[in-house]
Structures are given as C-alpha cells and as structure tokens.
Amino acid sequence: MPKMKTKKCAAKRFKSTKSGKFKRSKAYGAHLLTKKSPKRRRNLRKAGILSKTDQKRVKAMLPYSSR
C-alpha cells in the first residue's frame, strides 16, 4: 500500500499537541496594529486551539501527525 500524502499547506499552519489537538496561529495580528490595544496584540501572539469541528478535516490532511 502506498504512503499517504501530507497536505503541505496544512503542515505549515498547524502543529499537533500531545493530547491530539491542533495548535494554530490567530488571525488579525499582521497589520493595522495601531488601533488594537496592547492586551489584544499580546493575546494575538499566543497560539490558539483548533475547534473540534475543524479537527477532523485537519486530521485528514495530516495523516502522520502525532495522534
């Protein structure tokens, strides 16, 4: 049986955690930062967790993730 292929676009955007969830970067943190508060900019730097509904789709794109 041939190897399954990883979607490279998903591999660059998501990293899996030990518990099997996926980390992602938050949106809206790239530009127009002067009108955003420092607290909001600080929280945009942190990683977010992918929602349960999207986890199935991302798991299909990353067949060799940790879990």
Backbone torsions as a table, in degrees:
resi	resn	phi	psi	omega
1	MET	NA	133.8	-177.4
2	PRO	-72.8	162.0	177.1
3	LYS	-68.5	150.5	174.6
4	MET	-85.7	145.9	-177.9
5	LYS	-93.7	141.0	175.6
6	THR	-88.9	134.9	172.9
7	LYS	-74.0	114.5	-175.1
8	LYS	-67.2	-30.0	178.3
9	CYS	-64.0	-36.2	178.6
10	ALA	-77.1	-34.0	-178.6
11	ALA	-65.9	-29.4	179.7
12	LYS	-81.0	-18.9	-174.9
13	ARG	-103.7	-24.3	-174.4
14	PHE	-126.4	142.0	173.1
15	LYS	-124.5	140.6	-179.2
16	SER	-90.3	148.6	177.9
17	THR	-97.0	174.6	-179.5
18	LYS	-64.9	-31.9	-178.0
19	SER	-82.5	-1.0	177.0
20	GLY	96.1	0.6	176.4
21	LYS	-83.6	171.5	179.9
22	PHE	-118.4	133.4	175.0
23	LYS	-89.1	148.4	178.6
24	ARG	-142.6	163.7	174.4
25	SER	-91.9	149.3	-177.0
26	LYS	-83.1	152.9	-179.6
27	ALA	-86.7	168.2	174.9
28	TYR	70.5	23.2	-179.8
29	GLY	-112.7	14.3	-173.1
30	ALA	-98.9	-32.4	-176.9
31	HIS	-149.4	175.2	-175.8
32	LEU	55.2	46.5	-174.1
33	LEU	-86.0	-13.2	-176.6
34	THR	-69.7	-30.0	-179.4
35	LYS	-86.2	-7.6	178.9
36	LYS	-92.1	142.3	-177.5
37	SER	-70.8	156.3	178.4
38	PRO	-58.6	-36.2	179.0
39	LYS	-64.1	-41.8	-179.7
40	ARG	-67.6	-40.7	178.5
41	ARG	-65.3	-38.1	179.3
42	ARG	-64.2	-41.5	179.6
43	ASN	-71.7	-25.4	177.1
44	LEU	-71.6	-22.1	178.4
45	ARG	-73.3	-25.9	-177.2
46	LYS	-74.4	156.6	178.4
47	ALA	-78.7	146.1	175.1
48	GLY	-106.0	163.7	177.6
49	ILE	-103.2	136.3	-179.5
50	LEU	-68.3	143.0	-179.4
51	SER	-70.8	158.7	-177.2
52	LYS	-61.8	-34.3	-177.1
53	THR	-68.9	-30.3	179.8
54	ASP	-87.6	-15.4	-175.7
55	GLN	-63.4	-36.6	-179.4
56	LYS	-63.8	-42.2	-179.0
57	ARG	-66.5	-41.6	-178.9
58	VAL	-70.1	-37.1	178.2
59	LYS	-60.7	-35.4	178.4
60	ALA	-69.8	-29.9	179.8
61	MET	-81.2	-22.1	-179.1
62	LEU	-119.7	77.4	-174.2
63	PRO	-67.9	-21.2	-177.0
64	TYR	-107.6	25.9	174.4
65	SER	-71.2	170.7	-169.4
66	SER	-59.0	-35.3	-178.6
67	ARG	-135.8	NA	NA
